[in-house]
Amino acid sequence: MKKTPLAAFAGAIEWIVVALVFALIFRGFVVEAFKIPTGSMAPTLRGDHFHLTCHQCGKQFDVGFQAGRNRNPNIAKFTKCPVCGYLQRVGAPKTGGDRILVLKSIYQFREPERWDVFVFKNPTEPNINYIKRLVGLPGETIHIYDGDLFIDGEIARKPEKILEEMWMPVYSNDYLPSRPQEPRFSKDGDTWERPFTEEGGSWGYSQEGREISCSSKGISQLKYDSQTGNGFGAYYAYNASPAYPGEICSDLKMEYQVLLNDDTVKIGASINKYGRVYRGLADFEKNKMFLIKSYNGKEQVLASKDIPELKAKKSLPLSFNNADYRLSFSLGECSLEYVLGSKIGDIGKPGDSRKPQISLLCSGQAEFRHISIWRDMHYITYGVKRGDEPFELGEDEFFACGDNSPSSADSRLWDIEGIGNNGDKFPVGVVPREYVSGRAFMVYWPGSLKFKPDGKMPIPNVGQMRLIYGG
């Protein structure tokens, strides 16, 4: 029987209502979309921000929008390039925050895990949703020490994918200033200088400075000078603000591409932390790679591994880092790791030496390209409520921190009790289980691009669509 127009219309309305009901159920219990409002999780997740390009080196980076500082919502304030250090005031269109998807029911099927990026109701203002990284679980004792996280007295090492996301650039010779004599590389009007000092050997530089060669009969060093270049302070370019006083990050990484020109060459890198010198060294005369520690005039081989013989000129990527009390060294497809310790004091303390150092090592003949230096994310304790002292969590209590540690209101800073239902109170600094909403798992709409600086039409930033890594 043929339906009347009225019956067909009623059927369409019924389907729309059913679809709407299913959409509401899906949003309420399965997946919900959120827009990141602030930069407390930057650079992992960005709130409203400005996407900038350094006028000198061409490095692209983001600076957060702060309503209190940015009177004109379309103009970025004075900022500093995180790679070459150039100071500039840039007019740029404001870009909206990342939009993410959150699994709302996942914690009904599994327990929250450390390093999850999760959404919860702010215990001090339950009508506001917050997004942070979960770092402390029920019953644990949390201790933030010199930027690192300790759980029940043991260091909590970040999973590899999360660590890779958290490395912050300090230097790259792929981004060198085009006008180094311009006096805008410090507030004192300094010009740019190559931030390295040579110790031993003969070093040469290409005209543009992006290739460095070494010829040396013994181990020579190219030492990074953190006084001349960007320092290792807990500075986040996203915040357009200076480093916190006394907060120096000593978890560092060096990477480069090396062209090996003889079969007896030795290449690597060294990192000085707490007065101990750690070296990752590949010796092609012995066909071995080593992790070595030097302290108080004594040298100790921590680990070694065979590497393939070098039969001809070859270009290889090298990476060496010291993060979360663990050394990691890789050359091509060969890699070596060594755990230095797990408790505070196992590898020394900041008082032993406040000045970290990182250097490139070479013996023989080699050419280096794509040299970059990075520092790890550093949890700030300067001036926060729950910093250097251990903090105990009770049953069904979690501890949350933002990746943008200097600019995150989180468990470290809350100074009043949480507000519960029926007049109940929660301990200061905790996220109660009942306020946990879900786990963020995807950036489905990153901050949009625009055809023109003053353009109104947003362009999907497809290249930044990504999964959000957690525990």
N, C-alpha and C positions, 0 to 999 in steps of 0.2 A: 504494500500500500504506500502510495506516494505521500511524503510528509508535507504538511502545509507550511508556508513560510514562518508562521508563528512557532510551530513545533521545531523547525530547523533552528530558529533563533534561540529557543529555549535550550535545545541540545548544545548549541555552541556555548551559551552561558554556563551550562553545567560543566562542560569540559574546562572552561576557563577557571571556574571556582575550584574544581578538583586540582588543576595544575597549580593554582595559587596556594591551596592547602598543602600540597606536597612540597612546594617551594618553601613555605613557612616552616614546615617540619624539618626539611633539609637544613635550612638556615639555623633553626633553633637547636638541633640535636646532632648534626653531622659536620657541616662546614659553614663558616661565616667569613665574610670579607671585612677587613679592617684597613683603614688608612693610617699610616704612621704620622703622628702629629709633630713629634720633636726629634731631635738628633741624639737622644740618649743611647741609642744602639748603633750609632754611626761608627765606622763606615759600613758595617754589616747591613744595617737598614737605615735609610735616610728619611728624616722629616722634610718639611719645606726647606728648600736649600737653593743655593746658586751654583750652577755648573760653570766653572771658570777654566780659562786657559792662561798659563803663565806667559806674560808678555816677553819674557827673556828666553826661556828654554822650551816652551811649548807644551810642558806637562799639563795635563788636564786633571783637575781635582775639584772637590765639592766643598763649599762652605755653608754652614747651617744658617738659616734665617732665624733671627731672634727679634721678636716684636719690640722688646724694650730698647734694643740697640739700633734697629733698622727703622728709622722714622719714615723713610721712603721705602715702601715694601718692594720696590723694583730695583733698588741699588744695593749692591753688596758693600760691606764696610772694608776698611783697611785690612789687608791680609798678607800672609807670607807663603811663598811657594814651598811645599814640603820637601822639594828636591834641591833646587838651586838656591833657595833662601831669598829670592827677590821679593821686595816689599812693593805692593801695588794697591791702588784703589780702583776697583773695577765696577763699571756699570754693566749689569747683567740681568736678564729676566729671571724672576723667581720661578723655580720649578716646584711642583707639588711633591708631597711625600710619597714614598713607595706604598703600593697597595698590596696587601698580603692575604693569603688564605690560611685559616686556622681550623685545625681538626678539633672539634669541640668535645667529642665523646671518647677520644683515644684513651684518656686516663681512667675510664671505666673498665678498660680491658688490660691495661698495663700501668705500672707505677711510673710516675715522672722520673726522668733520668737526668743526671748531672750534664750540663752543657745544653740541655734543651732550651730553645727560644720559646718562651711561653707567655700567654696572655692571662692576666689576673686583675681582679678589682683592687685598686689601691686601698690598703687597709686603713689609711688615715682619711680617705675620701672615697668610700665604696661606690659612689656613682660614676667614678672615672676608671676607665680601663687603662692598664699599664702593660707594656711589653718589655721584658728584660731577659737576661740569660739566667737560668736556674743553676746555682753553684753549690747550694747546700741542701741536704736532705734531712728528713726527720731523725732526731736523735744524735746528729753529728755536732762536732765542735769545729767552728769555722775560725780560721786565723789567716789574715792577710799580712804577709811579711815581705817587705821590699818588692812589692808589686806582684808577688806570687801568691797562689791560693793553697792553703794547707788544710787538710781534713783529718781530724783526730790525730794531728801531729805529723801526718805524711803529706808530701806535696801531691797536688792533684794535677796531673799532666793533661794538657789539652790533646784531644784526638787530632790526628794529622791534618784532616781536612779543615778543622776549626782553626788550628794553628796557622795553616796557610792563609786563611782569610784574615787573620789578625796581624800578620806582619805589616809594619808601617814603614814607608820609604824614608831613608835618611839621605842617600846619595845615589846618583846614577850617572855614569858618563855617557849614557844615551841622551841625556837631557842637560846639555851644557849651555850657559847663557850666550846669546848672540852679541850682546854688548857688555862685556865684563867690566869695562871701565866706568859704567854708569854708577854713580855713588848712591845706590838704593838697595844695598844688600845687608844693611843693618840700620837701626835708628840713628846711629852715629854717622851715617853717610859713607860707609865703607864700600870699596869696590870689591869685585869678586876675585878670589885667588883659588888656584887649584889646591884642594884641601888634603894634600899628601906631602909627607916628608920621606926622603930616600935614605936608607941605611945599607951601604955596601952595594957593589955591583954597578953596572952601567945601564941607566934607564933612558929610553927614548920615547918621544910623543909625536903622534901624527899632527899635521897642521891644525886639524879641527879638534884634536885632543881625545878622540874617541877610540884610538888604538894606542896601546902602550907596549913597548918591547923591553925585554930584559936580557942582559948578557952578564953572567956572573959565575965565578968559579966556586963560590961557597953560598950558603943560604943568605940571601939578601931580602930586605923587607921594604915594602911600600906601605908606610904607616898612615892611616887616616887620622887627620888632625881635626878633632871635634871642636876646637876653638876657632879654626878658620872656616870650616864648613858647618852644616847643621849639626847641632849637638845631639846628645842622647837623652835629653830631658823629656819628661812625659808631656810632650807637646802634640796636640792634635790639630792639624791644619783645618779640620772641619769647624773647630771652635773659633778660629781667628783670634786666639788669645795666647798669651805666653805660657811657658811651661810652669808647672807648680814648683815653688821653691823647694830645693832639696830632693825632689823626686827624679832620680836618675835611673834610667833603664839600662841594665847590664846584660840582658838577654839579647844577643845580637846575631846577625847572619850576614855572610858575604857570599855573593854568587858572581861567576864570570864564565866566559867562553875562552878557552886557551888553545892556541895552536902550538903544538910541541915540535921543536925543530931539531932535537937530538935525542938519542936513545938512552942518555944517562941523566936526563933532566929530573929535577925535583920541584914539585909545585904544590901549593896548598894555601892555607890561611891560618891566622892565629887570633885568639880572642883572650883578652885579659879580664878576668872577673874576680873580684875580691882579692887582688894581688896574685892570683894563680894564673899562669899562662897556659892555655890549651891550644894545641896545634893539630890540625888535620893535614897530613903530609903524604903525598904520593911520590914514591921513589922508584923511577923506572930503571935505575941501575940494579936494584934488588927485586924489582917487579912486585912490590908490596905497597900497601897503604897503611898508615899508622894513625892512631890517636895518642897524643903525647901530652903529659902534664909536667910543667916546670914550676917549682916552688922552693924558695929558700936555697937556691943553688943546686937543687937535686932534680934530676930528670927521670921520669917514669913512663914507660910504654904501657898505656892502658889497654889497647887492643890493636890487632893487626890482621891483615888479610891479603892473600895473593891477588895480583891483578895481571891482566894479559900483557905479554911482552909488546913493546912498541917497536914495530918493524919499519915504519915509514912515518913521514909527517902526518899528524892527525890532529883534528880539532875536536875538543871534548868540553861539555859543560861541567863545571865544578860548583859545589855548594857545601858550605860548612857553617853550622850554627850551634849555639849553646842556648837551649831554652828549657825551662822547667827542670833544671838539674840533670839535663841529658845532652850529650854531644851527638851530633849527626853529621856525617861526612859522606859525600857522594862524588864520584867521578865517572862520567858516562853511565854505564849500567852497573857499576860496582858501588856498594854502599857499606858503611860501617857505623855502628852506634855503640854508645857506652853510657850507662847510668852512673852519674857521679855520686848520688846520694838520694836520700828521701826525707831527711829531717832537717829542721833549721840548724845551721851550724855545721852540717856535714861537709860543706864546701867552703867554709869561711863565712864571714859576715861583712856587711857594708863598711864597717869601721876599719877593716883591714886595708881597704883601698876604695876611695870614692870615685875613682876615675877609670871607667872601662876603656878598653882599647881594642882596635881591630886592625889587622894588617894582612896584606897579600904577601905570600912567600914564594921565592923562586931561586933555584940554582941551575945553571945551564943557560940554554937559549930558548926563549918562548915569547909568544905574542899574546896579549890579553885584550879582549873586547867585552862589551856589555857588562862592565864592572858595576855592581850595585851593592848597597849596604842597607840593611833593614834592622828595625828593632821590634821586639815583641810588644803586644798590648800590656799595659802596666796598670794594675789596680791601685788607684790613689788612696793613700791613708792620711795625707796631710789635712788636718782640720776636720776630719769626719768623726762621727760618734763612735762607730765600731771599726776602728782601724787596726792598730798594732796589738790590741788585746783580744784574746780568744772569746768567741761568742757561742753559747750553747743553744741548740735548737731542741725544742720539746717534741712530743708526739704530734704528728700532723702539722708540722711547721717547716717552712722552706725559707731559704735565703736567696735573694735575687740581686744581681748586679748588672748594670748596663755596660755594653762594650765600650762606649764612650765614657770612660771612667771619670774624667774631670768634670763632665757635664751631665751627670745622671743622678736623679733623686731616687735612691733605692735603699735596700736594707742597711747600707752603711750609714745613711744620713737621717733616716726618719727618727724624729726625736719625741714623738708622742705615741701613746698607745693606739693600737688599731681599734676601729669601731665595729663591734659585732651586732648581731641581731638581739632584740629584746634588752638592750642596754649592756650586753656583754662587752668585755674588753679583751683585746689580744696583746701579747707582750710587744714591747717596742722592737721594731726591726724585723719582724717575721711576716711571711705571707702565709695565712692559714689555708689549709687544704680546701675549705669550703669556698674560698675566693678564687681558686684556680679555674680558669675558663677553658683552656685548651692549649695545644701546641701549634706554633706557626710552622708551616712546611713549604710555602712557596711564595715568591714574589711574582704575582701574575700581571701586575702593571707597574713597572718602575717609573720613577719620575720622568715625565714625558719630555721629548725633544720638541723643537719648534723650527719652522722653516726660516723665520727671521727673528732677531732679538726681541722685536716688539710684536711678534706674531701672536695671534689668538688661537690658531688651530694647533692642537697638540698632535704629536706624531708618536706612535707607540715605540718605545725604546726596546725593541725586541732582543737586542744583544744582552740586555741586563735582566731579562726574565730568567729566573733561576730557582733551584731548590734551596731551602734554608737548612743548613746542617745543624744538628743538635747531638744529643747523647747517643 
